[in-house]
Amino acid sequence: MKEVIAAVDFSECSVNAAEHALSIASRANVDLKLVYVLTKNQNQKTIFKYHDVVDEATQLFEELKQRFQPNLPNNSILYKIREGKVYKEVVAEANGSQALMIVTGTHGSSGFEELWIGSNAYRIICSANCPVITLREGVKPERDLRRIVLPIDETLSTRQKVPHAAFIASLFNAEIHVLALFQSNMKEIQDKVINYAKQACRLLEKDQLNFVMTSTKCKNPTDATIEYATKVDANLIVIMTDQTTSFKNLFLGPYAEQMIHRSPIPVMSIKPKDLISVMSR
């Protein structure tokens, strides 16, 4: 059965992320699984008070389960303790259960420290086969998801995120803002982006979802997207991210990292399918 995975190290940031995951699991009518990873170089300055980390993690999980279960009456709250590299173990758990998505905070103060900080936060996103939502501490879980920003660029893969945005929007009855972005002055490229955005709108219209479309020329797509999302008071930004693709996507490489680490708004990252293999089938 599909489930939502929440990476948890029991810091405030990770518990906040788990609360967001709970909200999504409730709307999607699936189980929620909380995952903690014990690393070999476990930071001694953690939230744990005792020597037996596994026992205490289990106790903390039971407390979260008791707290969360009333909000998921028709499904289960599960938890798993794994050992190894954080991003590898979280992704392995998600792959093993065919997870709907992974939800994680962007920083923490305990055993998941290497996940929350620096390049490893980006690594879990690039390694996962399913969508990954990242969010900063302080994003309130009780605030309903009402507006989703969907930036569209000139690449073929940019449209792969549309079904994922549509799925989340359908769960929360959210409005999708299709944002056509172009850095080039070339009319051919601008027309291509507009056409891609219109194609996205047609898909959303087919699914009977609420949406608006706008376009802008920008120097930095990350800044432009965050500025627009802040202006419309959006709850989620959906991007593509894959450092190995051969296509020049605006939201790959440094732009994706900028978005993930700088956005005050939660970000859903989608790993593109291999377009060459897909088109050759």
C-alpha angles and dihedrals in degrees: 000000000000117000141177115244121213119191107220133187093163093249116133091254094054094044088051089053089049090054089055089049089052091055091052093045090051093051093044092045094232136123123273118224121195114205127198122183122206108210126207091238094047109185108244091210095073137128088263115107100187138057096243100074094176093055092048093045088052091051092049090049090052089053091051090046092054090047096047102038097081088061092054103043097157098046141043135265106218132179136196133192114206133175129222137047109356101228093044093050095045091050092045090053091049093048092047093055097036088239121210089223145325122245120197141162120242097234141011144176106234143038095339093057095120090054097050098046132064128332096348091069087059092043095064089053094049092045099048122093092203129062116281124209116202124188140174126242112271098042101129114235093203091064109098118237103249108154131035123191115215111189114202124199137177099277129100092234094057090083094057090082094059096086091049092051089046092052094053091044091053091053094053101026086240128168117242119218109205105206115194109205128190132170096184127088090211111116092213091059094044090050090050092053092048090050091050090050091050090050089053090051092052090054091050091047090051089054089049093240127152113250145156128200130214136160137210141177112230144173095216118028092200093056092043093050095046091046092051094043091051091048094055093039093241123185099204141025119202119206141165119240133182125136095200101055119118092219123093098238117178090224099050128096115355095003092057091047090049091052095047096046101035106037114105085198122075114264128211111205121201122196109222121238116242099271094195093056092041093051092046095056 
